[in-house]
Amino acid sequence: MPTNRTLDSIDRRIIDVLQVDGRISVNDLAERIGLSASPTLRRLRRLEQTKVILGYRADIDPHAVGRGLTVWVTLRLALMDPDRLATFEQALVGLDSVTSVHHVTGDVDYLVRVDIADLDAYDEVIRKQIPSLPGEAHVTSYVVTSTIADHHGLVGNEPTAAP
């Protein structure tokens, strides 16, 4: 799998363009990065095959799908053995409103993103779903009131204007 050292400036330009427009045609991508279509397609396929590009997805308006409220939740667990920990993680990931789970260092064990319809729906999560998970956890919630920036791009070395 390529690392930062093996991605050249053309690979980075491809990634930058795709992060802004994942549905761009190969011909348009080639034009944007300054190559012909064939070498652009070869590079694109290599980036996909080596798992630099993991997939393509649509950005969805969370309000349109009933998930207009984002809550970041920290969980600090009581001591648990590895088997119970795996069961806890599996159950947490299985909650419908949980959209990301990160095991972190510091004062808490997990940072969890919950995307849900509203505070009433979140009340159900915090009062019933999280307490029913296997293992005792201390929970702290942070309700997002506005999003200042939510960048999805990872490379970002070379600014790429939207088409």
PyRosetta script that sets phi, psi and omega in degrees:
from pyrosetta import init, pose_from_sequence

init()
pose = pose_from_sequence("MPTNRTLDSIDRRIIDVLQVDGRISVNDLAERIGLSASPTLRRLRRLEQTKVILGYRADIDPHAVGRGLTVWVTLRLALMDPDRLATFEQALVGLDSVTSVHHVTGDVDYLVRVDIADLDAYDEVIRKQIPSLPGEAHVTSYVVTSTIADHHGLVGNEPTAAP")
pose.set_psi(1, 131.2)
pose.set_omega(1, -179.4)
pose.set_phi(2, -64.9)
pose.set_psi(2, 149.6)
pose.set_omega(2, 173.1)
pose.set_phi(3, -112.0)
pose.set_psi(3, -179.5)
pose.set_omega(3, 177.0)
pose.set_phi(4, -52.2)
pose.set_psi(4, -34.0)
pose.set_omega(4, -177.6)
pose.set_phi(5, -68.5)
pose.set_psi(5, -23.6)
pose.set_omega(5, -176.5)
pose.set_phi(6, -100.7)
pose.set_psi(6, -3.7)
pose.set_omega(6, 175.7)
pose.set_phi(7, -89.5)
pose.set_psi(7, 116.3)
pose.set_omega(7, 179.2)
pose.set_phi(8, -86.9)
pose.set_psi(8, -178.9)
pose.set_omega(8, -175.2)
pose.set_phi(9, -64.0)
pose.set_psi(9, -31.1)
pose.set_omega(9, 178.4)
pose.set_phi(10, -70.1)
pose.set_psi(10, -43.4)
pose.set_omega(10, 176.1)
pose.set_phi(11, -57.5)
pose.set_psi(11, -43.9)
pose.set_omega(11, -179.6)
pose.set_phi(12, -64.6)
pose.set_psi(12, -37.9)
pose.set_omega(12, 177.4)
pose.set_phi(13, -65.8)
pose.set_psi(13, -40.4)
pose.set_omega(13, 176.4)
pose.set_phi(14, -58.2)
pose.set_psi(14, -48.6)
pose.set_omega(14, -179.2)
pose.set_phi(15, -62.2)
pose.set_psi(15, -44.3)
pose.set_omega(15, 179.4)
pose.set_phi(16, -58.5)
pose.set_psi(16, -45.4)
pose.set_omega(16, -179.3)
pose.set_phi(17, -65.0)
pose.set_psi(17, -45.0)
pose.set_omega(17, -177.4)
pose.set_phi(18, -66.2)
pose.set_psi(18, -30.6)
pose.set_omega(18, 178.0)
pose.set_phi(19, -67.9)
pose.set_psi(19, -24.5)
pose.set_omega(19, 177.3)
pose.set_phi(20, -90.5)
pose.set_psi(20, -38.1)
pose.set_omega(20, -176.3)
pose.set_phi(21, -142.0)
pose.set_psi(21, 88.0)
pose.set_omega(21, -178.6)
pose.set_phi(22, -71.4)
pose.set_psi(22, -10.3)
pose.set_omega(22, -179.1)
pose.set_phi(23, -104.1)
pose.set_psi(23, 10.6)
pose.set_omega(23, -179.0)
pose.set_phi(24, -63.5)
pose.set_psi(24, 142.6)
pose.set_omega(24, 177.8)
pose.set_phi(25, -71.9)
pose.set_psi(25, 158.5)
pose.set_omega(25, 178.8)
pose.set_phi(26, -61.6)
pose.set_psi(26, -39.8)
pose.set_omega(26, 179.5)
pose.set_phi(27, -62.8)
pose.set_psi(27, -45.0)
pose.set_omega(27, 178.8)
pose.set_phi(28, -66.9)
pose.set_psi(28, -38.9)
pose.set_omega(28, 176.7)
pose.set_phi(29, -61.1)
pose.set_psi(29, -45.4)
pose.set_omega(29, 179.7)
pose.set_phi(30, -58.7)
pose.set_psi(30, -43.4)
pose.set_omega(30, 179.4)
pose.set_phi(31, -63.0)
pose.set_psi(31, -42.3)
pose.set_omega(31, -177.6)
pose.set_phi(32, -65.2)
pose.set_psi(32, -33.6)
pose.set_omega(32, -177.0)
pose.set_phi(33, -98.0)
pose.set_psi(33, -7.1)
pose.set_omega(33, 175.7)
pose.set_phi(34, 85.3)
pose.set_psi(34, 28.6)
pose.set_omega(34, 174.4)
pose.set_phi(35, -122.9)
pose.set_psi(35, 168.8)
pose.set_omega(35, 171.5)
pose.set_phi(36, -80.7)
pose.set_psi(36, 170.7)
pose.set_omega(36, -173.6)
pose.set_phi(37, -64.9)
pose.set_psi(37, -41.3)
pose.set_omega(37, -175.7)
pose.set_phi(38, -62.1)
pose.set_psi(38, -52.8)
pose.set_omega(38, 178.7)
pose.set_phi(39, -66.4)
pose.set_psi(39, -29.6)
pose.set_omega(39, 176.4)
pose.set_phi(40, -64.2)
pose.set_psi(40, -45.3)
pose.set_omega(40, 179.4)
pose.set_phi(41, -63.5)
pose.set_psi(41, -41.8)
pose.set_omega(41, 177.9)
pose.set_phi(42, -60.4)
pose.set_psi(42, -43.9)
pose.set_omega(42, 179.7)
pose.set_phi(43, -65.6)
pose.set_psi(43, -42.2)
pose.set_omega(43, 179.4)
pose.set_phi(44, -60.7)
pose.set_psi(44, -46.9)
pose.set_omega(44, 179.2)
pose.set_phi(45, -62.6)
pose.set_psi(45, -39.1)
pose.set_omega(45, 178.2)
pose.set_phi(46, -64.4)
pose.set_psi(46, -41.6)
pose.set_omega(46, 178.0)
pose.set_phi(47, -63.3)
pose.set_psi(47, -35.0)
pose.set_omega(47, 176.8)
pose.set_phi(48, -72.2)
pose.set_psi(48, -46.1)
pose.set_omega(48, -177.2)
pose.set_phi(49, -65.5)
pose.set_psi(49, -33.7)
pose.set_omega(49, -179.5)
pose.set_phi(50, -89.1)
pose.set_psi(50, 6.7)
pose.set_omega(50, 175.1)
pose.set_phi(51, 66.8)
pose.set_psi(51, 22.5)
pose.set_omega(51, 168.6)
pose.set_phi(52, -70.5)
pose.set_psi(52, -44.8)
pose.set_omega(52, 172.5)
pose.set_phi(53, -96.6)
pose.set_psi(53, 116.2)
pose.set_omega(53, -175.6)
pose.set_phi(54, -89.1)
pose.set_psi(54, -20.9)
pose.set_omega(54, -179.7)
pose.set_phi(55, 166.6)
pose.set_psi(55, -175.4)
pose.set_omega(55, -179.7)
pose.set_phi(56, -130.9)
pose.set_psi(56, 143.7)
pose.set_omega(56, -178.6)
pose.set_phi(57, -150.4)
pose.set_psi(57, 165.3)
pose.set_omega(57, 177.7)
pose.set_phi(58, -98.5)
pose.set_psi(58, 141.6)
pose.set_omega(58, 170.8)
pose.set_phi(59, -82.9)
pose.set_psi(59, 125.2)
pose.set_omega(59, -174.5)
pose.set_phi(60, -110.8)
pose.set_psi(60, 138.6)
pose.set_omega(60, 174.0)
pose.set_phi(61, -68.8)
pose.set_psi(61, 114.7)
pose.set_omega(61, -176.5)
pose.set_phi(62, -60.6)
pose.set_psi(62, -32.4)
pose.set_omega(62, 178.4)
pose.set_phi(63, -64.7)
pose.set_psi(63, -35.4)
pose.set_omega(63, -177.8)
pose.set_phi(64, -66.5)
pose.set_psi(64, -23.2)
pose.set_omega(64, -179.0)
pose.set_phi(65, -113.4)
pose.set_psi(65, 19.3)
pose.set_omega(65, 174.8)
pose.set_phi(66, 73.6)
pose.set_psi(66, 29.7)
pose.set_omega(66, 178.8)
pose.set_phi(67, -133.1)
pose.set_psi(67, 51.0)
pose.set_omega(67, -174.7)
pose.set_phi(68, -78.9)
pose.set_psi(68, -8.1)
pose.set_omega(68, 180.0)
pose.set_phi(69, -111.3)
pose.set_psi(69, 126.8)
pose.set_omega(69, 175.4)
pose.set_phi(70, -110.2)
pose.set_psi(70, 132.8)
pose.set_omega(70, 177.3)
pose.set_phi(71, -129.0)
pose.set_psi(71, 127.2)
pose.set_omega(71, 171.6)
pose.set_phi(72, -92.8)
pose.set_psi(72, 130.8)
pose.set_omega(72, -175.6)
pose.set_phi(73, -121.9)
pose.set_psi(73, 132.0)
pose.set_omega(73, 171.5)
pose.set_phi(74, -104.9)
pose.set_psi(74, 140.6)
pose.set_omega(74, 178.7)
pose.set_phi(75, -125.2)
pose.set_psi(75, 128.9)
pose.set_omega(75, 172.9)
pose.set_phi(76, -116.7)
pose.set_psi(76, 120.9)
pose.set_omega(76, -174.0)
pose.set_phi(77, -92.4)
pose.set_psi(77, 151.4)
pose.set_omega(77, 167.0)
pose.set_phi(78, -70.5)
pose.set_psi(78, 162.9)
pose.set_omega(78, -179.5)
pose.set_phi(79, -55.4)
pose.set_psi(79, 132.9)
pose.set_omega(79, -179.0)
pose.set_phi(80, -137.6)
pose.set_psi(80, 147.9)
pose.set_omega(80, 175.8)
pose.set_phi(81, -81.1)
pose.set_psi(81, 161.9)
pose.set_omega(81, -174.9)
pose.set_phi(82, -56.2)
pose.set_psi(82, -36.2)
pose.set_omega(82, 179.6)
pose.set_phi(83, -65.4)
pose.set_psi(83, -44.7)
pose.set_omega(83, 179.0)
pose.set_phi(84, -68.8)
pose.set_psi(84, -33.6)
pose.set_omega(84, 177.6)
pose.set_phi(85, -61.9)
pose.set_psi(85, -45.3)
pose.set_omega(85, 178.3)
pose.set_phi(86, -62.4)
pose.set_psi(86, -40.0)
pose.set_omega(86, 178.3)
pose.set_phi(87, -65.2)
pose.set_psi(87, -41.7)
pose.set_omega(87, 177.7)
pose.set_phi(88, -60.5)
pose.set_psi(88, -49.9)
pose.set_omega(88, -178.8)
pose.set_phi(89, -60.3)
pose.set_psi(89, -42.5)
pose.set_omega(89, -179.9)
pose.set_phi(90, -62.9)
pose.set_psi(90, -43.0)
pose.set_omega(90, 179.2)
pose.set_phi(91, -67.0)
pose.set_psi(91, -40.0)
pose.set_omega(91, 179.8)
pose.set_phi(92, -63.6)
pose.set_psi(92, -47.3)
pose.set_omega(92, 179.1)
pose.set_phi(93, -63.1)
pose.set_psi(93, -27.8)
pose.set_omega(93, -179.2)
pose.set_phi(94, -76.1)
pose.set_psi(94, -11.2)
pose.set_omega(94, 178.1)
pose.set_phi(95, -69.4)
pose.set_psi(95, 130.1)
pose.set_omega(95, -174.6)
pose.set_phi(96, -58.4)
pose.set_psi(96, -38.0)
pose.set_omega(96, -175.4)
pose.set_phi(97, -80.8)
pose.set_psi(97, -12.0)
pose.set_omega(97, -179.3)
pose.set_phi(98, -80.2)
pose.set_psi(98, 120.0)
pose.set_omega(98, -178.1)
pose.set_phi(99, -107.5)
pose.set_psi(99, -15.9)
pose.set_omega(99, 171.7)
pose.set_phi(100, -158.1)
pose.set_psi(100, 147.5)
pose.set_omega(100, 179.1)
pose.set_phi(101, -134.5)
pose.set_psi(101, 128.5)
pose.set_omega(101, -180.0)
pose.set_phi(102, -126.7)
pose.set_psi(102, 124.9)
pose.set_omega(102, 172.1)
pose.set_phi(103, -81.9)
pose.set_psi(103, 125.4)
pose.set_omega(103, -171.9)
pose.set_phi(104, -126.7)
pose.set_psi(104, 166.5)
pose.set_omega(104, 174.1)
pose.set_phi(105, -97.3)
pose.set_psi(105, 166.9)
pose.set_omega(105, 177.7)
pose.set_phi(106, 110.5)
pose.set_psi(106, -150.2)
pose.set_omega(106, -175.1)
pose.set_phi(107, -75.9)
pose.set_psi(107, -15.2)
pose.set_omega(107, 179.4)
pose.set_phi(108, -122.0)
pose.set_psi(108, 165.4)
pose.set_omega(108, -178.9)
pose.set_phi(109, -98.9)
pose.set_psi(109, -34.1)
pose.set_omega(109, -176.0)
pose.set_phi(110, -135.8)
pose.set_psi(110, 143.2)
pose.set_omega(110, 169.7)
pose.set_phi(111, -115.2)
pose.set_psi(111, 120.4)
pose.set_omega(111, -171.4)
pose.set_phi(112, -122.7)
pose.set_psi(112, 132.7)
pose.set_omega(112, 174.6)
pose.set_phi(113, -100.6)
pose.set_psi(113, 127.6)
pose.set_omega(113, 177.9)
pose.set_phi(114, -117.0)
pose.set_psi(114, 123.1)
pose.set_omega(114, 175.5)
pose.set_phi(115, -114.0)
pose.set_psi(115, 121.4)
pose.set_omega(115, -168.5)
pose.set_phi(116, -146.8)
pose.set_psi(116, 169.4)
pose.set_omega(116, -175.2)
pose.set_phi(117, -66.1)
pose.set_psi(117, -50.2)
pose.set_omega(117, -172.7)
pose.set_phi(118, -164.0)
pose.set_psi(118, -177.2)
pose.set_omega(118, -178.3)
pose.set_phi(119, -65.3)
pose.set_psi(119, -33.3)
pose.set_omega(119, 177.3)
pose.set_phi(120, -62.2)
pose.set_psi(120, -42.9)
pose.set_omega(120, 178.7)
pose.set_phi(121, -66.8)
pose.set_psi(121, -37.7)
pose.set_omega(121, 178.4)
pose.set_phi(122, -66.8)
pose.set_psi(122, -34.5)
pose.set_omega(122, 177.1)
pose.set_phi(123, -57.9)
pose.set_psi(123, -37.9)
pose.set_omega(123, 176.9)
pose.set_phi(124, -63.4)
pose.set_psi(124, -41.9)
pose.set_omega(124, -180.0)
pose.set_phi(125, -64.5)
pose.set_psi(125, -48.2)
pose.set_omega(125, -172.6)
pose.set_phi(126, -75.1)
pose.set_psi(126, -30.6)
pose.set_omega(126, -178.3)
pose.set_phi(127, -90.7)
pose.set_psi(127, -29.0)
pose.set_omega(127, -173.6)
pose.set_phi(128, -119.4)
pose.set_psi(128, -47.7)
pose.set_omega(128, -172.2)
pose.set_phi(129, -74.4)
pose.set_psi(129, -50.5)
pose.set_omega(129, -178.9)
pose.set_phi(130, -65.7)
pose.set_psi(130, -43.9)
pose.set_omega(130, 177.7)
pose.set_phi(131, -63.0)
pose.set_psi(131, -21.4)
pose.set_omega(131, 179.9)
pose.set_phi(132, -83.8)
pose.set_psi(132, -5.1)
pose.set_omega(132, 177.9)
pose.set_phi(133, -68.2)
pose.set_psi(133, 148.0)
pose.set_omega(133, 179.9)
pose.set_phi(134, -68.4)
pose.set_psi(134, 119.8)
pose.set_omega(134, -179.6)
pose.set_phi(135, 111.0)
pose.set_psi(135, 144.6)
pose.set_omega(135, -178.7)
pose.set_phi(136, -84.3)
pose.set_psi(136, 134.4)
pose.set_omega(136, -178.0)
pose.set_phi(137, -137.3)
pose.set_psi(137, 143.2)
pose.set_omega(137, 170.4)
pose.set_phi(138, -92.4)
pose.set_psi(138, 129.3)
pose.set_omega(138, -172.6)
pose.set_phi(139, -116.2)
pose.set_psi(139, 134.1)
pose.set_omega(139, 170.9)
pose.set_phi(140, -128.7)
pose.set_psi(140, 134.4)
pose.set_omega(140, -177.5)
pose.set_phi(141, -114.4)
pose.set_psi(141, 145.0)
pose.set_omega(141, 176.2)
pose.set_phi(142, -129.8)
pose.set_psi(142, 106.1)
pose.set_omega(142, -178.9)
pose.set_phi(143, -81.6)
pose.set_psi(143, 128.4)
pose.set_omega(143, 179.2)
pose.set_phi(144, -78.8)
pose.set_psi(144, 121.4)
pose.set_omega(144, 178.5)
pose.set_phi(145, -95.3)
pose.set_psi(145, -28.3)
pose.set_omega(145, 172.6)
pose.set_phi(146, -159.9)
pose.set_psi(146, 152.4)
pose.set_omega(146, 179.2)
pose.set_phi(147, -107.4)
pose.set_psi(147, 119.3)
pose.set_omega(147, -178.6)
pose.set_phi(148, -83.3)
pose.set_psi(148, -43.1)
pose.set_omega(148, 177.8)
pose.set_phi(149, -150.2)
pose.set_psi(149, 142.2)
pose.set_omega(149, 177.2)
pose.set_phi(150, -145.0)
pose.set_psi(150, 76.5)
pose.set_omega(150, -176.5)
pose.set_phi(151, -80.4)
pose.set_psi(151, 135.2)
pose.set_omega(151, 177.3)
pose.set_phi(152, -102.3)
pose.set_psi(152, -14.5)
pose.set_omega(152, -177.1)
pose.set_phi(153, -75.2)
pose.set_psi(153, 144.3)
pose.set_omega(153, -179.7)
pose.set_phi(154, -108.7)
pose.set_psi(154, -34.8)
pose.set_omega(154, -174.6)
pose.set_phi(155, -81.5)
pose.set_psi(155, -66.9)
pose.set_omega(155, 171.5)
pose.set_phi(156, 55.7)
pose.set_psi(156, 20.7)
pose.set_omega(156, 179.7)
pose.set_phi(157, -74.8)
pose.set_psi(157, -29.8)
pose.set_omega(157, -176.0)
pose.set_phi(158, -124.9)
pose.set_psi(158, 111.5)
pose.set_omega(158, -177.2)
pose.set_phi(159, -55.5)
pose.set_psi(159, 135.0)
pose.set_omega(159, 179.6)
pose.set_phi(160, -126.5)
pose.set_psi(160, 116.9)
pose.set_omega(160, 179.8)
pose.set_phi(161, -74.1)
pose.set_psi(161, 148.0)
pose.set_omega(161, 175.6)
pose.set_phi(162, -66.1)
pose.set_psi(162, 149.2)
pose.set_omega(162, -179.1)
pose.set_phi(163, -62.1)
pose.dump_pdb("model.pdb")
